[in-house]
Amino acid sequence: MKTFIVVAAVLVAGASAQDSFKCPDDFGFYPHHISCDKYWKCDNNVAELKTCGNGLAFDASDSKFLTENCDYIHNVECGERSQLEPPISTPHCERLYGIFADDKKCDTFWNCWNGEASRYQCSPGLAYDREARVCMWADQVPECRNEGLNN
C-alpha cells in the first residue's frame, strides 16, 4: 500500500510540474511543450492553459509570441509537440475542424467548422488528394486512379 501511495504521489507531482508554466513576459502566447493543440496565454504575467478547437493546432510561428492563432492541424508545424486532444467526430468530419476527403467519392471533400460539414466537389476529371489537400487530375491521386469520375 505504501508503494502505491508513493508512486501515485510521484505521478501527480510529475503531472503538475509538466503543466506549470512561468511566463517569460507579461503578455504573450506560448506553445505547450508537448501538445500541439494547447498553448499558454500570459496576461499580466499570469499563465492560463488554453486549448484550440478540436482539429486545430496552435501556430507558434510568431517569434515575438504576440499572436494567438489556432489553424488547421495540417497547416501547423508541430515539431516535437506531438500530442493532440482525442478526435471529436460528426458526420463527414473526423474532427470538429478540418478538411476531410469523402469516404466514398474521390471528387468530393468536406470542410468542417465546429462540426458542421460543408460539401465541396472538384471540377470534372479532378479528384481530391488527401495529402496535398487540393483537387488534382484523378490519375495523379493514387487512391482514385481506378474510379471513373464522370461529373
N, C-alpha and C positions, 0 to 999 in steps of 0.2 A: 504494500500500500504506500509506503514512504517513497519507493522508487517512482511510482505513478505520479505522485504529487510533485516530486522534484522535476520529472520530465515535463509535466503539464506546466509548471511554473516557468521552466526554461523556454518552452514553446510560446507561451503567452508573452514573455519578455522579449523574445526574438521578433514576434509579430509586431509588438508595439514599437520596437526600435526601427523596424522596416517602414512603418507608416508615419514616423515622426519626421518632420522636415523643418529646418531652420531657414527662414527667408534670407537670401543673400542681400536683398534690397527691400526698402519699404513697400514698393509696389512692383508687381510683375506676375508673369505666368510661366511656370517652370515644369518641364516634363517629369513624370513619375519615373523612378529608377528602373522599374521592371514592367510596368503596364503601359501599353501604347495608347490606350483609350482613357487614361487618367492623367491628371496634372494638378499642380499646386497653384492656387491663386493666393498671392500675397497682397494684403491690404493693411496698411499701417503696421507692417512687419508681423502680421498675424497670418499664418498659413491655413488655408482651407482646401481639403482634398476635393476635387471635382471630377466628374466622370462625363465623358462625351456621350451622345446618344448611341444606342446600340447599332453598330455598323460604321460608326465614325471613330476617328483617332485624333489625338492631339498633334497638331503640326507644330513642331518645336524648331522650325527653321529661322525664326526671328532671333538673331544673335543678341539683341538688346532685351529680349524677353518681355516686350510690351504688348504683344498681340495674343489675344485669346481666340484661337482658331481651331475648331474641330472640322475635319474634312473626311471625305470617303476614305476608308482604310487603304484602298489601292492607290490613293494619291499621296500618302504619307510615308516617309522613310522612317520606319520604327527602329532600325538598328538592333541593339541589344534589348530593347523594350518589347519583348515578345508576347507578353501576356495580354489577353483580351477578356472582357466580360463574356459569359456564355451567350450564344445567339438567342434572340427572341424572334421567332418567325411568325409570319402571317401568310395567307395565300399569295404565292408568287414571290415572296420576299424571304430570303434566307436570314436576313437581319432587318431591323426596322428601317435602316437607312442603307442605301446602296443601289447598284445597278446589277441586275442578275439576268442571265440567259433563261429563256423559256425551256422547260423540261422536254417539250415535245416538238417544237418548231424552231428550226435553225435560223429563220429570218426574223424572229421575234425576241424582244428583250423587255425587261420591266425596270422602271425607275421607281424605287421605293423611298418614300419620305414619311417618316413617322408611322410606318406600317401600311400606308396607303399605296397601292401599286398602280402605276400608270403604264399602259401597254404601248410599246413602240414597235414598228415594223420596218425592216430595212427595205430599200428600193428593190425592184425586181432584179433577180440574179445575184443579189448580195445575201450574205449570212452574217449573223452576229458572232464575232470572235470573242470568246470568253477571256482570253489572256490580254489581248490588245484593247478590249472594251470598245470596239468600233465595228461598223459594218464593213465587210470586205467581200471580194469576189468569193463565191461559195467554194470554188475549187481550191482556195487558199486557206480554208478553215477545215482542218483535218476531220473533226467530228461531223462535218456536214457534206463532205465530198459525195457521198452516196445518196443523199436526199435530194429529190427533184424539187427545185424551187421555181415553180411556175406561178407567179403572182398575178 
